[in-house]
């Protein structure tokens, strides 16, 4: 069974570009509407938290002893 989007790879007529589409924010293809109910960019949100030593210990356990 052959895929309609690609022709026979053995003949060298492979239509795939090899690019990772996740690295660009392009939205849906032209002429096709968005299918997701709540479209949002797939970018992680990172924030830094300030933790006291007690908070750190309660989350991750006691610190390892210092080795020299």
C-alpha positions in Angstrom: 0.0 0.0 0.0 1.5 3.4 -1.0 0.9 6.7 0.7 -0.6 9.4 -1.5 1.6 12.1 0.0 4.9 10.5 -1.0 5.9 8.6 -4.0 8.2 5.6 -4.1 11.2 6.5 -2.0 13.4 4.1 -4.0 12.9 6.2 -7.2 14.2 9.4 -5.5 10.9 11.2 -5.8 10.3 11.5 -2.1 8.2 14.7 -1.5 9.1 15.0 2.2 11.4 17.8 3.1 13.0 16.3 6.2 12.4 19.5 8.2 10.9 19.4 11.6 7.7 21.4 11.5 7.6 21.7 15.3 10.4 24.2 15.1 8.2 26.8 13.4 4.9 28.4 14.4 3.0 28.3 11.2 -0.5 27.5 12.2 -2.8 25.3 10.1 -2.1 24.7 6.4 -3.5 27.3 3.9 -7.2 26.8 3.2 -7.8 24.6 6.3 -9.3 26.0 9.4 -7.9 25.4 12.9 -9.2 22.1 14.3 -8.1 22.5 17.9 -10.8 23.8 20.2 -8.5 26.3 21.9 -5.5 26.9 19.7 -2.4 28.1 21.6 1.2 28.2 20.7 3.1 25.0 21.8 5.7 26.9 23.6 6.7 26.0 27.2 6.4 28.7 29.8 9.3 28.7 32.2 9.5 30.7 35.4 12.0 30.6 38.3 10.8 30.1 41.9 12.7 31.2 45.0 12.7 28.3 47.5 14.0 28.5 51.0 16.1 25.7 52.3 13.2 24.3 54.3 10.9 24.3 51.2 13.6 22.6 49.1 14.1 20.0 51.8 10.3 19.3 52.1 10.1 18.8 48.3 13.3 17.0 47.5 14.6 15.6 50.8 17.7 16.5 52.7 20.8 17.8 50.9 23.6 15.4 50.2 26.6 15.8 52.4 29.4 18.0 51.0 32.4 15.9 49.7 35.9 17.2 49.1 
